[in-house]
Amino acid sequence: MSSADDLAFIKSWVNTRAEEFNSIKPPKPPRKPRRRTNKTQQSLLESAFQDNRRPNTAAKELLARKLGMDVRTVQIWFQNRRQTLRKKKLEPIIVPQNSENSDEKQCKDSMARRIKCF
């Protein structure tokens, strides 16, 4: 390619409209609607969670059949439930406001380890 050809290519590229660039990307598939569990499903899932927080594939398949749900939906429910439980265990951290004693230092040190301080 000559420098004139290079220059022509650059000018055509610079003058390309943004819409033409966007048409290069394939369109995203539409999202599936969000699934909500009803009260019966929720209570059965909660009782299964109390029995076993990490059910194996066979247990998830059985539970999914009983509930009329996808196995993947049951799996995601358990993942979300375990994460919710972890977050709730970390929430009650209380740090003293105006005390400059050894208890405050101990409390600050314990925050890194996520231990309750009063």
N, C-alpha and C positions, 0 to 999 in steps of 0.2 A: 504494500500500500504506500502510496506517496503521501507527502505531507498535506497536499490538497485534499486527498481522500480522508485523511485523519481529521482534518479540520472540518470537512463536511459532515463526518460522522458525529463529531463532538457537537457541532451546531444543531444537528437533528436531535441528538440526545438531550441537549440542554433545553430545547424547545418542546420536548415531549410533555404532555399534560399529565397531571397527577392521576387522573382517572385511568389513563392507559397503564400506569404502573400497577394500580390496584387490580386491574383485570387479569394480571399475571397469576395472582394467588387463587388457588381453588376455593370455592365457597365452603364455609363451615357447615357441617350437617346440623340440622335443627336439634336443640336440646330436648331431652325427654322431660316430661312434666315431673315435678318433684313429688316423691312418694310420701304420704303421711300414713302412720300406723293408726288403726282405730284402737279403742279401749281394750278390746279382747286380745288383739295382737300384742299390744303393749304389755298387758299383764302376763301373757304367756312368755314373751321375750324376757321380761324382768325376772320371772321365776326361773327360767332357764339360765339366766345370767347369775342368779344367786347360787345355783347348783354348780355351774361351771363357767368361768369367765372366758375360757378359751376352748370352745367346743371344736371337735375335729370335723372333718368334711362330712362324714356320715351323719353326725348329730345335726349339723347345719342343714343338710338335705332333708332329714326327717322333719325338722322344725319348719322348714320352708314349705314342705308339702302340707303340714298341719295348718299353717297360716295362710296358704294360698299366695305365697310370695316367692320371688326369685331367690335362689341361693345367694347370689351376689348382694341382694338387698339385706338379707339376714347377716351376712358377713360384715357389711358396712355398718349395720346397726350395732353389732358387737364392738367393732373398732371405735365407733363414736362413743359408745357407753363406757368403754374402758378409759378413753381420753377424758371424758367428763368426770369420771371418778378420780383420775389423777389430778385434774385441775382443782377439784373440790378439796382434795387433801392438801394442796399447796396454798389455798386462800387464807386460812386464819393466821397470818403472820402479823403480830402486833409489835410495833417498835416504840419504846418509851420516848417521849418528846423532849423533856428538859432535865434529864438526870445525867450527870457527868461522873458516874462511878463505874466500878468494875462490871456491874451488871449490864450496863449499856454496851461496854466493849464486848462482853460475852454475847450479848444479843446480836450485835452487828456481825460478829464472827459467825454466829449460828445462821444468819440469813443466807449466807452462801451455801449452807447445808440444808436450808429449808426447814428449820426447826422452829416451833412456836416460841415466842418470847412474850412475857407478860410484864 
